[in-house]
Amino acid sequence: MPKILVTGANGQLGNEIRMIVSNYLNFDFIFTDIDELDITKFSDIQNFYSDNKFDYIINCAAYTNVDKAENDTINAQNINANAVKNLAEISCQYQLPLIHISTDYVFDGESNIQYTEDAETHPQSVYGITKLKGEEFAKNAYRYFIIRTSWLYSSFGQNFVKTMLRLGKEEDEINVVYDQIGSPTYAADLAVTVLEIALKTFNTSEKNLSGVYHFSNEGSCSWSEFASEIMTVSKLNCKVNPVLSESYPTIAKRPKYSLLDKSKIKETFGIKIPFWKDSLKNCLLKMNENI
């Protein structure tokens, strides 16, 4: 049975993939994080391949602390770029397809229309720069599927939804920026998309499917609108005050507008994408079930 290697398996997306593997019984899955496999070391990946002979790579590993990355450039570069270079080399050596997850932060956010896959990239932070470098390395793989996503959240790990739930219980009102526009992405929806792409590309050698794809939930909102919806659905009596980004300066610059055009992924792979409010409800319901 074909084996899929999932790196960064302890993150939000890796955990969501783990939750649905029973729906993909035609694959065996090998889940690793840094304790099992350090993808920043090429020799470690080489040895791991010799022992496990996997057939497909899904790279969920990433350095995602956007502000910390500004002063931790070496680690961000190693995980977001150099590790991808290693995976791409293994991909070529053994003819293994590679799915690599990237980010809307490769754009500068100065657009006022949705970003297509071939829109000009212009990252404004160390995080964005290293992720773009990772994309460039991923394109050297035997076959590659780079999926850019945005505003990722899930019932696993730390994320904006969990922060808002905590603050909603602790505070009567909070301030959240309203002048950054994008689309939230429920990692469970992205997990399904990733595995559907793996399923549809495993047995084909069509090089023309290789490329960059965009995925986020449908619709758009500001961070303050996202926060308000979290409070409403969770029935938390916490007022969300919309404020300008300049009221809350951050170490790393964020894109003001990062809506992704998802036409390509929908047309190429027949992906159906839920609306962001519906996916948020699904996530909050799952969180309540796990309490």
Buried (B, 14 or more C-beta within 10 A) or exposed (E): EEEBBBBBBBBBBBBBBBBEBEEBEEBBBBBBBBEEBBBBBBEBBBEBBEEBEBBBBBBBBBBBBBBBBBEBBEBBBBBBBBBBBBBBBBBBEBEBBBBBBBBBBBBBBEBEEBBBBEBEBBBBBBBBBBBBBBBBBBBBBBBBBBBBBBBBBBBBBEBBBBBBBEBBEEEEEBBBBBBBBBBBBBBBBBBBBBBBBBBBBBEEEEEEBBBBBBBBBBBBBBBBBBBBBBBEBBEBEBEBEBBEBEEEEEEBBBBBBBBBBBEBBBEBBEBEBBEBBBBBBBBBEBBEEEE
